[in-house]
Amino acid sequence: MKRSALLLALVICPAEAQENNDLNLIPGTVQTAPQPDMAAPGHGKYSLDNAFGWYVFRGDGIVPLASNAPQRWANRTSFDALDQWTLAPSLSVTASDRLSASFASGVGFPIESVRNDVREAYLTWEAAPQTYIEAGRINVRYGTAYGYNPTDVFRARTSVAQSSADPGSARLNRLGTVMLRGQHFFDGGAIEVVYAPKLHAPVALGTVPNPLDPKIDQTNGADRALAAFSFELEEFSPQILVYYDSGRTKFGLNLSHPIGASVIAYASWTGGNAPSVIVDAISFGKRTRTLPAAAPVLPSTSLSHSFKSDLSLGAYWTGDSKLTLSVEYNFHEAGFSRADWRGWFATGANPGLSSLMWYIRGYASDQQQPMGRHQAFMRADWAEPFHLEHTDLSAFVMTDLVDGSSIGQVAFAYDISDQWSAGLYAGGNLGGRKSEWGSLRGDGSVIFQISRYL
């Protein structure tokens, strides 16, 4: 598959980019200390998964795509492993890995179809009571939001192929970052410090890695550091963060608060000096030599850096019938304004500049950032719907509040037995040809997955 086809896949096939486990996403109080159950043998999780997807595409849009014909079908077979081992009373090791083989028309074997994702591999040392030091590839997650987490600062370039398009899934099944992490927990709070060193020059967007490449050039392409302080304040659960990345400093805040017995409201915010997504994307393209040094900054926009905020505000409600509903507003100030969208469509209508316009979209997807500035997210989860045991039903919709276009999905999961489960994911995009989601070539998809737990 050519590099342009991979870039297209980043933009039009979000159903291959994310999966979800909502229990880990519920906003709550200060995190508990890492205390895995190491006593009993066989505590790891191993599975074989097969996912077959059928994709429906629109015709050419206003901004043409200079790529191969899209794939109508794809099949992915994966071996998934997660385990922990005790090396000493205060020392343990954790590893998480997925080996996948994907098959579709035009995909070469094995370089393009085989992929091994080392999600985590790290040591945990309890240096003192309630004080932990961890080193290795770690998946560190921050943020209280569901659809978009501004404080989830280690999310960029970590996507792993999945069946569900639910945004929360990327938080759980993704590449970790090589880092040194220290945590100290005390009564009602925690202090955390993270250092993630630059270990490789960042790889160009759309590069096809070798099957066993650990992709350090994706996750550790810059020096980064973070400090976080979590504490309890009445019924609030604040977390304050300071984050440094390649000369830029951001400040962040996570907050959650119960309202009555069934509702929890939450907020996540970050702020710091940054350019627009257009300037950031083209700068990255030049730095990785994907774009020529003389590439223009288009659509035309300010080249200056200014203080920009990212914000997620939302609430979720849990009812007695095992139904959970969540509503969220997301603001990404570096994203496209209405004027930026007009410029993107006008500039991209020129075939000589369309690939540059799609590069900007692909960059935002690779960074797991919203493309637009304002969006709404709604989600519903229903365990054992209509009293059907061993089943789960969920649905979400993400809407661009500027143009009204949306992406959505309905998912159904059924536990056949203790060893077998099946899932069905049906999703699609809605919107006019001059809208965020309606401008994509992908129209809809249906993916069936079956899993065997070992």
C-alpha positions as CSV (number, residue, x, y, z in Angstrom):
1,M,0.0,0.0,0.0
2,K,1.4,3.4,-0.8
3,R,1.9,6.1,1.7
4,S,-1.0,8.1,0.4
5,A,-3.3,5.2,0.9
6,L,-2.2,4.9,4.5
7,L,-2.8,8.6,5.0
8,L,-6.3,8.2,3.5
9,A,-7.0,5.3,6.0
10,L,-6.2,7.7,8.9
11,V,-8.8,10.1,7.7
12,I,-11.6,8.0,6.4
13,C,-11.6,4.9,8.5
14,P,-11.9,5.9,12.2
15,A,-13.6,2.5,12.8
16,E,-10.1,1.0,12.5
17,A,-8.7,3.4,15.0
18,Q,-10.5,3.1,18.4
19,E,-12.2,0.7,20.8
20,N,-13.7,1.3,24.3
21,N,-13.9,0.0,27.9
22,D,-16.1,2.5,29.7
23,L,-15.3,1.4,33.3
24,N,-11.9,3.0,33.0
25,L,-13.3,6.2,31.6
26,I,-15.7,7.1,34.4
27,P,-14.6,10.3,36.1
28,G,-13.9,9.7,39.7
29,T,-11.7,10.6,42.6
30,V,-7.9,10.3,42.9
31,Q,-6.5,7.3,41.2
32,T,-5.6,4.3,43.5
33,A,-2.0,3.1,43.7
34,P,-0.9,0.4,41.3
35,Q,-1.5,-2.8,43.2
36,P,-2.0,-5.6,40.7
37,D,-3.0,-9.0,42.1
38,M,0.2,-11.0,41.7
39,A,-0.5,-13.8,44.0
40,A,-2.5,-16.2,41.8
41,P,-1.0,-17.7,38.7
42,G,-2.7,-17.4,35.4
43,H,-4.0,-13.9,36.0
44,G,-3.1,-12.6,32.5
45,K,-5.5,-12.0,29.7
46,Y,-5.0,-13.7,26.3
47,S,-7.3,-13.8,23.3
48,L,-7.6,-14.5,19.7
49,D,-9.7,-12.1,17.7
50,N,-11.0,-11.9,14.1
51,A,-12.7,-8.9,12.8
52,F,-14.2,-8.6,9.3
53,G,-15.3,-5.2,8.0
54,W,-17.3,-4.1,4.9
55,Y,-16.9,-0.4,4.0
56,V,-19.1,1.9,1.8
57,F,-17.7,4.9,0.1
58,R,-19.0,8.1,-1.5
59,G,-17.9,9.4,-4.8
60,D,-15.2,12.0,-5.2
61,G,-15.7,15.1,-3.0
62,I,-15.0,18.7,-3.6
63,V,-11.4,18.1,-2.4
64,P,-10.2,15.2,-4.5
65,L,-8.1,12.4,-3.1
66,A,-5.1,11.4,-5.1
67,S,-5.0,7.8,-3.9
68,N,-5.8,4.3,-4.9
69,A,-9.4,3.0,-4.9
70,P,-10.6,2.5,-1.3
71,Q,-10.8,-1.0,0.1
72,R,-14.3,-2.4,0.3
73,W,-13.4,-5.1,2.8
74,A,-10.7,-5.9,5.3
75,N,-10.1,-8.7,7.7
76,R,-7.8,-8.5,10.8
77,T,-6.7,-11.5,12.9
78,S,-5.0,-10.7,16.2
79,F,-3.4,-12.4,19.1
80,D,-3.8,-10.2,22.2
81,A,-1.8,-10.5,25.5
82,L,-1.7,-8.7,28.8
83,D,0.1,-10.1,31.8
84,Q,2.0,-9.2,35.0
85,W,4.7,-11.0,36.9
86,T,6.2,-10.5,40.4
87,L,10.0,-10.4,40.3
88,A,10.3,-9.5,44.0
89,P,8.0,-8.5,46.8
90,S,8.3,-4.8,45.7
91,L,9.1,-5.3,42.0
92,S,6.8,-6.4,39.2
93,V,6.8,-6.3,35.4
94,T,3.8,-5.6,33.1
95,A,3.6,-6.4,29.4
96,S,0.8,-5.8,26.8
97,D,1.1,-6.7,23.2
98,R,-0.9,-7.3,20.1
99,L,0.2,-9.2,17.0
100,S,-2.1,-8.7,14.0
101,A,-2.3,-9.8,10.4
102,S,-4.6,-7.8,8.1
103,F,-5.9,-8.8,4.7
104,A,-7.5,-6.6,2.1
105,S,-7.2,-5.9,-1.6
106,G,-3.9,-4.2,-2.5
107,V,-2.2,-4.9,0.9
108,G,1.2,-6.6,0.5
109,F,2.3,-9.5,2.8
110,P,4.0,-9.3,5.2
111,I,5.4,-5.8,5.4
112,E,2.1,-4.0,5.0
113,S,-0.2,-6.6,6.6
114,V,1.6,-7.8,9.7
115,R,2.0,-5.5,12.6
116,N,3.1,-6.1,16.2
117,D,2.1,-3.4,18.7
118,V,4.0,-3.4,22.0
119,R,1.5,-1.4,24.0
120,E,3.2,-1.7,27.3
121,A,6.4,-3.2,28.8
122,Y,7.5,-1.7,32.1
123,L,8.8,-2.3,35.6
124,T,7.1,-1.2,38.8
125,W,9.1,-0.7,42.0
126,E,7.5,0.2,45.3
127,A,10.4,2.2,46.6
128,A,8.5,3.1,49.8
129,P,5.0,2.6,51.1
130,Q,2.6,4.2,48.6
131,T,5.5,5.5,46.5
132,Y,6.1,3.9,43.1
133,I,8.7,4.3,40.4
134,E,7.9,2.8,36.9
135,A,10.2,2.6,33.9
136,G,9.5,1.4,30.4
137,R,6.7,1.7,27.8
138,I,3.7,2.9,29.8
139,N,0.2,3.9,28.8
140,V,-0.5,7.0,31.0
141,R,-4.0,8.4,30.7
142,Y,-5.3,11.7,32.0
143,G,-8.6,13.4,31.6
144,T,-12.2,13.0,32.8
145,A,-14.0,13.4,29.4
146,Y,-15.4,10.8,27.1
147,G,-15.3,12.2,23.6
148,Y,-12.2,14.3,23.8
149,N,-9.7,14.6,26.6
150,P,-7.6,17.8,26.5
151,T,-5.3,16.6,29.3
152,D,-4.6,13.2,27.8
153,V,-1.3,14.6,26.5
154,F,0.4,11.3,25.6
155,R,-2.3,10.2,23.1
156,A,-0.6,11.5,19.9
157,R,0.6,8.9,17.3
158,T,-0.5,6.0,19.5
159,S,-3.4,4.5,17.5
160,V,-3.8,0.7,17.2
161,A,-6.1,-1.0,14.8
162,Q,-9.5,-1.8,16.4
163,S,-13.1,-2.6,15.5
164,S,-15.0,0.1,17.3
165,A,-15.0,3.8,16.4
166,D,-15.9,4.9,19.9
167,P,-13.5,7.7,20.8
168,G,-12.8,6.4,24.3
169,S,-11.3,3.2,23.0
170,A,-8.0,4.9,21.9
171,R,-7.3,5.5,25.6
172,L,-7.2,1.8,26.5
173,N,-5.8,0.0,23.4
174,R,-3.0,2.1,22.2
175,L,0.8,2.4,22.1
176,G,2.4,3.5,25.4
177,T,5.2,5.9,25.7
178,V,8.7,5.1,26.9
179,M,9.0,7.0,30.2
180,L,10.2,7.2,33.8
181,R,7.2,7.8,36.1
182,G,7.1,8.5,39.8
183,Q,4.0,8.4,42.0
184,H,3.3,9.1,45.6
185,F,-0.1,8.5,47.1
186,F,-1.3,10.0,50.4
187,D,-4.6,10.3,52.2
188,G,-6.9,12.0,49.7
189,G,-4.4,12.8,47.0
190,A,-1.4,11.9,44.8
191,I,1.6,13.5,43.2
192,E,3.0,12.3,39.9
193,V,6.0,13.2,37.8
194,V,6.7,11.8,34.3
195,Y,9.7,12.2,32.0
196,A,9.5,10.8,28.4
197,P,12.8,11.3,26.6
198,K,13.3,11.8,22.9
199,L,14.7,8.5,21.6
200,H,14.3,8.9,17.8
201,A,13.6,11.6,15.3
202,P,9.9,11.6,14.6
203,V,8.9,9.4,11.6
204,A,7.0,10.9,8.7
205,L,3.2,10.7,8.7
206,G,2.0,7.6,6.8
207,T,5.3,5.7,7.0
208,V,4.8,1.9,6.9
209,P,6.8,0.4,9.7
210,N,8.5,-3.0,9.6
211,P,6.3,-5.7,11.2
212,L,8.3,-5.9,14.4
213,D,9.1,-2.2,14.6
214,P,8.2,-1.0,18.2
215,K,7.4,2.5,16.7
216,I,9.5,4.4,19.2
217,D,9.9,7.0,16.5
218,Q,6.1,7.7,16.9
219,T,5.8,7.8,20.6
220,N,9.2,9.3,21.6
221,G,10.0,11.8,19.0
222,A,10.4,14.7,21.4
223,D,11.4,15.4,25.0
224,R,8.4,15.6,27.2
225,A,7.7,16.1,31.0
226,L,4.6,16.3,33.1
227,A,3.8,16.9,36.8
228,A,0.3,16.2,38.2
229,F,-1.2,16.9,41.6
230,S,-4.5,15.2,42.5
231,F,-6.5,15.9,45.7
232,E,-10.0,15.8,47.3
233,L,-11.8,19.1,47.9
234,E,-15.2,18.7,49.4
235,E,-17.1,16.7,46.8
236,F,-14.8,17.8,44.0
237,S,-11.9,15.8,42.7
238,P,-9.4,18.3,41.1
239,Q,-6.2,17.3,39.3
240,I,-3.7,20.0,38.3
241,L,-1.2,19.4,35.6
242,V,1.8,21.1,34.0
243,Y,3.1,19.6,30.7
244,Y,6.2,20.4,28.7
245,D,6.7,19.3,25.0
246,S,9.4,20.6,22.7
247,G,9.6,24.1,24.1
248,R,5.9,24.5,24.7
249,T,4.4,24.5,28.2
250,K,0.7,23.7,28.9
251,F,-1.3,23.9,32.1
252,G,-4.2,21.6,32.7
253,L,-7.1,20.9,35.1
254,N,-9.4,17.9,35.5
255,L,-12.4,18.2,37.7
256,S,-15.4,16.0,38.6
257,H,-18.4,16.6,40.9
258,P,-21.4,14.4,41.8
259,I,-24.9,16.0,41.4
260,G,-27.4,14.0,43.3
261,A,-27.1,10.2,43.3
262,S,-27.1,9.5,39.6
263,V,-25.2,12.4,37.8
264,I,-21.5,13.2,37.7
265,A,-20.4,16.4,36.0
266,Y,-16.9,16.7,34.8
267,A,-14.5,19.1,33.1
268,S,-11.1,19.0,31.5
269,W,-9.1,22.0,30.4
270,T,-5.6,22.8,29.0
271,G,-4.1,26.1,27.9
272,G,-0.8,27.3,26.5
273,N,0.9,29.0,23.6
274,A,0.4,27.1,20.3
275,P,-0.1,27.7,16.6
276,S,-3.1,26.7,14.6
277,V,-3.5,23.1,13.4
278,I,-2.6,24.3,9.9
279,V,0.7,25.8,10.9
280,D,1.5,22.8,13.2
281,A,0.8,20.3,10.4
282,I,2.8,22.0,7.7
283,S,5.7,22.5,10.2
284,F,5.7,18.8,11.0
285,G,5.6,17.9,7.3
286,K,8.7,20.0,6.7
287,R,10.5,18.7,9.7
288,T,10.0,15.1,8.7
289,R,10.7,16.0,5.0
290,T,7.3,14.8,3.9
291,L,6.6,18.3,2.6
292,P,9.2,20.5,0.7
293,A,10.8,23.3,2.7
294,A,9.0,25.8,0.4
295,A,5.5,24.4,0.9
296,P,3.1,27.3,1.6
297,V,1.0,27.6,4.7
298,L,-2.5,27.0,3.2
299,P,-5.3,27.7,3.8
300,S,-4.0,31.2,4.6
301,T,-3.8,31.8,8.4
302,S,-1.8,33.6,11.1
303,L,1.7,32.2,11.6
304,S,1.9,33.5,15.2
305,H,1.7,31.5,18.4
306,S,-0.9,32.6,20.9
307,F,-2.5,31.3,24.1
308,K,-5.0,28.6,23.1
309,S,-7.4,26.6,25.2
310,D,-8.9,23.2,24.9
311,L,-12.0,22.3,27.0
312,S,-14.4,19.5,27.5
313,L,-17.5,20.0,29.7
314,G,-20.0,17.1,30.3
315,A,-22.0,15.0,32.6
316,Y,-23.2,11.4,32.7
317,W,-26.2,9.9,34.2
318,T,-26.6,6.3,35.4
319,G,-30.1,4.8,35.9
320,D,-31.5,1.8,37.7
321,S,-32.0,-0.1,34.5
322,K,-28.2,-0.3,33.8
323,L,-28.5,2.5,31.3
324,T,-25.9,5.3,31.2
325,L,-26.2,8.5,29.2
326,S,-23.5,11.0,28.7
327,V,-23.5,14.5,27.0
328,E,-20.4,16.5,26.4
329,Y,-19.2,19.8,24.7
330,N,-15.7,20.0,23.3
331,F,-13.7,23.1,22.3
332,H,-10.4,22.9,20.5
333,E,-9.2,26.5,19.8
334,A,-6.4,25.4,17.5
335,G,-8.9,23.6,15.2
336,F,-10.7,24.9,12.2
337,S,-13.0,27.9,12.4
338,R,-15.8,28.4,9.9
339,A,-13.4,30.6,7.8
340,D,-10.8,27.9,7.9
341,W,-13.2,25.4,6.5
342,R,-14.1,27.7,3.7
343,G,-10.4,28.2,2.9
344,W,-9.8,24.4,3.1
345,F,-12.5,23.6,0.5
346,A,-11.6,26.5,-1.7
347,T,-7.9,25.7,-1.7
348,G,-8.4,21.9,-1.9
349,A,-10.6,22.3,-5.0
350,N,-7.3,22.9,-6.9
351,P,-6.0,19.4,-7.7
352,G,-2.5,20.6,-7.2
353,L,-3.1,21.5,-3.6
354,S,-5.6,18.8,-2.6
355,S,-3.0,16.5,-1.2
356,L,-1.7,19.3,1.1
357,M,-5.2,19.8,2.4
358,W,-5.6,16.1,3.1
359,Y,-2.2,16.1,4.8
360,I,-3.5,18.6,7.4
361,R,-6.5,16.4,8.1
362,G,-4.3,13.3,8.4
363,Y,-2.0,15.1,10.8
364,A,-4.9,16.1,13.1
365,S,-6.1,12.4,13.0
366,D,-2.6,11.1,13.8
367,Q,-2.4,13.5,16.8
368,Q,-5.9,12.4,17.9
369,Q,-7.1,16.0,17.9
370,P,-10.5,17.3,16.8
371,M,-10.4,18.9,13.4
372,G,-13.0,21.6,14.2
373,R,-13.3,24.0,17.1
374,H,-16.7,23.1,18.4
375,Q,-18.3,19.7,18.7
376,A,-20.9,17.9,20.8
377,F,-20.6,14.3,21.9
378,M,-23.5,12.0,23.1
379,R,-23.2,8.4,24.2
380,A,-25.6,5.7,25.6
381,D,-24.6,2.4,27.2
382,W,-27.2,-0.2,28.1
383,A,-26.1,-3.4,29.8
384,E,-28.4,-6.3,29.4
385,P,-30.9,-4.3,27.2
386,F,-34.5,-5.6,27.3
387,H,-33.3,-8.1,30.0
388,L,-31.1,-10.0,27.5
389,E,-28.4,-11.5,29.7
390,H,-24.7,-11.4,28.6
391,T,-25.4,-8.6,26.1
392,D,-24.4,-4.9,25.9
393,L,-25.7,-2.2,23.6
394,S,-24.1,1.2,23.0
395,A,-24.3,4.1,20.6
396,F,-22.6,7.4,20.2
397,V,-22.7,10.4,17.9
398,M,-20.1,13.2,17.5
399,T,-21.4,16.4,15.8
400,D,-19.5,19.4,14.4
401,L,-21.5,22.3,15.9
402,V,-20.4,24.6,13.1
403,D,-21.7,22.6,10.1
404,G,-24.0,20.0,11.7
405,S,-22.2,17.0,10.2
406,S,-21.8,13.9,12.4
407,I,-20.1,10.6,12.8
408,G,-21.8,7.8,14.8
409,Q,-21.9,4.2,15.7
410,V,-24.1,1.5,17.2
411,A,-22.4,-1.5,18.8
412,F,-23.8,-4.8,20.1
413,A,-21.8,-7.2,22.1
414,Y,-22.8,-10.7,23.3
415,D,-20.9,-13.1,25.6
416,I,-21.5,-16.5,24.1
417,S,-19.7,-18.3,26.9
418,D,-16.8,-17.7,29.3
419,Q,-14.4,-18.4,26.3
420,W,-16.3,-16.8,23.4
421,S,-17.7,-13.4,22.6
422,A,-19.0,-11.6,19.5
423,G,-19.5,-8.0,18.6
424,L,-21.1,-6.1,15.8
425,Y,-20.2,-2.4,15.0
426,A,-22.2,-0.4,12.5
427,G,-21.2,3.2,11.8
428,G,-21.2,6.0,9.3
429,N,-20.8,9.7,8.5
430,L,-23.5,12.2,7.8
431,G,-23.3,15.7,6.3
432,G,-23.1,17.8,3.2
433,R,-20.2,17.8,0.7
434,K,-18.8,21.0,2.3
435,S,-18.9,19.7,5.9
436,E,-16.3,18.1,8.2
437,W,-17.7,14.6,8.2
438,G,-19.5,14.8,4.9
439,S,-16.3,15.7,3.0
440,L,-14.7,12.3,3.8
441,R,-14.8,9.5,1.3
442,G,-15.9,7.0,3.9
443,D,-19.7,6.7,4.1
444,G,-20.3,3.8,6.4
445,S,-19.0,0.5,7.7
446,V,-20.2,-2.8,9.3
447,I,-17.6,-4.8,11.3
448,F,-18.2,-8.2,12.9
449,Q,-15.7,-9.4,15.5
450,I,-15.4,-12.7,17.3
451,S,-13.1,-13.4,20.2
452,R,-11.7,-16.5,21.9
453,Y,-10.3,-16.0,25.3
454,L,-7.4,-18.3,26.2
